[in-house]
Amino acid sequence: MSHNNQEGQRKTYYVAVGAGQVLEDSEAAAYELAIYATEEEKDGLKALFAELSSMDEASMVHFHRSPFGSASLEEINQGYEGILKQIYTLVNRLGTEETRRHIATMNLNIGGLQ
């Protein structure tokens, strides 16, 4: 399903937040949310997932190498949660009505969402 928009051509994408995936085919893998996004918006969401994955990997390396290192678990969690909030904010903005309703039920403390 494609939607023409003044901002450019929008397509339907399927988002699996837990897996960090943005899919074009709803049958390709399990997904939780659907969005309408331009190519640039889709790429931005993928970049946020990559950043989240990098932070997750960095925290594992950090605690493996120096479990009593300078960054506290709270600081690392805040960074991780910050990226996750950016992801849900973007997904909410681009989401279908059903996606926005679902995110609203999640009680996320994200600017503009409750």
ChimeraX attribute file (.defattr): number of C-alpha atoms within 10 A of each C-alpha:
attribute: neighborCount
match mode: 1-to-1
recipient: residues
	/A:1	7
	/A:2	12
	/A:3	13
	/A:4	10
	/A:5	10
	/A:6	7
	/A:7	8
	/A:8	12
	/A:9	13
	/A:10	21
	/A:11	17
	/A:12	21
	/A:13	24
	/A:14	23
	/A:15	26
	/A:16	16
	/A:17	16
	/A:18	9
	/A:19	12
	/A:20	18
	/A:21	18
	/A:22	22
	/A:23	18
	/A:24	13
	/A:25	11
	/A:26	14
	/A:27	9
	/A:28	9
	/A:29	13
	/A:30	13
	/A:31	20
	/A:32	11
	/A:33	20
	/A:34	24
	/A:35	24
	/A:36	21
	/A:37	25
	/A:38	21
	/A:39	13
	/A:40	11
	/A:41	15
	/A:42	23
	/A:43	13
	/A:44	14
	/A:45	22
	/A:46	17
	/A:47	14
	/A:48	18
	/A:49	22
	/A:50	14
	/A:51	15
	/A:52	20
	/A:53	16
	/A:54	13
	/A:55	17
	/A:56	16
	/A:57	11
	/A:58	13
	/A:59	18
	/A:60	13
	/A:61	12
	/A:62	16
	/A:63	14
	/A:64	11
	/A:65	10
	/A:66	11
	/A:67	14
	/A:68	11
	/A:69	11
	/A:70	9
	/A:71	13
	/A:72	12
	/A:73	13
	/A:74	9
	/A:75	11
	/A:76	16
	/A:77	14
	/A:78	12
	/A:79	14
	/A:80	18
	/A:81	13
	/A:82	13
	/A:83	18
	/A:84	18
	/A:85	16
	/A:86	16
	/A:87	21
	/A:88	19
	/A:89	19
	/A:90	18
	/A:91	24
	/A:92	22
	/A:93	14
	/A:94	21
	/A:95	24
	/A:96	16
	/A:97	12
	/A:98	12
	/A:99	18
	/A:100	20
	/A:101	12
	/A:102	15
	/A:103	19
	/A:104	13
	/A:105	10
	/A:106	10
	/A:107	10
	/A:108	14
	/A:109	9
	/A:110	13
	/A:111	9
	/A:112	8
	/A:113	15
	/A:114	11
